[in-house]
Amino acid sequence: MSCEYRRIFAALDGTAAQTDVARKAIALAADNHAALRFGHVVDAVPSEASAVNFYELCEQAKKHITDEIGDLLEQAQDNDDIPSVEVAVEAGSVIDTLDNLLIAPFSPDLVICGARGLSSIRYAFVGSVSTHLIRSQECDVLVVK
């Protein structure tokens, strides 16, 4: 049985692991002739009470991502086997924003994320985005180590 993915969402977290996530997402998108969306959430919860310009923070985060993985993005955009590539950055609560503003509108067949490897004590308090995605998404979820 073969899997066909037409829409792939890759969650980028700003860590060094996002390069591995991007590489895997691009390879799978090319193999499946799938549209590809990279998404990142600027955690706005710690700054909600202040006068932070979230639009500016999102623009800075998007620039940082394109600086970090720009060669990979260009490779994906130039690949005729990938019909579309986009980078979306939103601010908000990480889980809610990821689910409602980045993933749901794209309706992916596959979600790819990284495993940051939180310590067991920290995981007990803050949980894990990858665990959340595995449990909540109705499509396949690939966790890149």
N, C-alpha and C positions, 0 to 999 in steps of 0.2 A: 504494500500500500504506500503510495507516495503522497506527500503533503504538498499542497500548493498554497502559497501565500501570495495574495494580491496587494495587500497593504501592510506594511511593517512599520511599527512605531518603536523607536529606540530612545530610552530615557537616559539622558546625560546628567551626571551629578557633579561635574566640576572637578572630580578627582582624576588622578592618573589613569584610573580604570576606564574612563570614558573613551579613551583611544581604542582599547580592546573591544568595547561595546560597538563603537562606530565601525571598526573593521569587520566584525561579525555581521552587523546589520547590512553593510554594503555588499558583502559576499552573498548573503542570503537574498537580498533584493535583486542582485544581478542574476543569480541562479533561478529565481522565480519570476523574473520580469515584473517585480513588484514596485509599487509606489513606496517611497520612503519618507518618513517624517521623524526628525530628531526633535526631542522636547526637553526643556529644562525648566525647573521651577525655582524662582528666587523666593526663599522662605521669608515671607512678610510678617509672620506672626511676632517675632521679636521686636519689630519696628512699627507695629500698627498704631501705637499711641503717639508716635512722633510725626513730624511733618516731612517724612521721607518722600522723595519723588520716585515712586515705584516704576513709572514709565522709564525714567532715566536709568534706574537700576537694571531693568530688563534689557535696555539697549546696551549697557555696559556688559552684562552677562552674555548677550548674544555676540558682541564683539570679542569677548574673551574666548568663547567657544570657537568662533571662526578663526581666531588666531591660533588656538591650540590644535584644532583638527582641520584647518583650512585645506591642506593638501588632500586629505581624505574626502572632504566635501566636494572639492573640484573634481577629483577622480570619479566620484559618484555622479555628479552632474554631467560629466563628459561620457558616461557609460550609456550606450544606446540601449542596453538591456534594462535600464532603470528609467521608467517613464517620467517620474518626477521626484524631486528632492527638495525638502523644505526644512528650515530650522525655526522652531517656535519657542518663545520664552514668555512665561507668564509669572506674575507675582501672586502669592497667596499662601494659604496653608498647603504644605507639600502634597499630602495625600488627596485632599479635595480638589486642588488645582490640577494635579496630574490626572485624576480620574475624570473630572467634569469639563475642564477647559482644553486639555491637551489630547487625551486618549479618546474619549467618547465621540467627539465630533469627527474624528478621523476614521472610526470604525475599523480598527486593524484586525487582521487575521492572526498576527503574531506581535507580541510585545517583548522587547529585549531590554534587559537592565543589567547592571553590575551588582556584584556582591561585595560590599565594603568590608565585611568581616568585623562587625562591632563585637566588643567583648561581651561575654554573657551577662554581666551586670548592667551594662549600658543597654543591651538589647531588651532586657526585662523592663526597663523604664520607657524607652522610646520606640521600641518595636523596630521593624525593618520595612523599608519600602519594597524590597524584593519579595518578602513574605506576604505583604499586603497584595501586591500585584498577582502573585500565584493564587491567592485565595479569592480575589475579587473579580479578576478578569474572566470573561466568558470565552476568550480565545486562548491559544497556546501562549505560554510565557517561557522565555529562555533566559536563564540567569548565567551571565558570563563571569567566571571566576578570574 
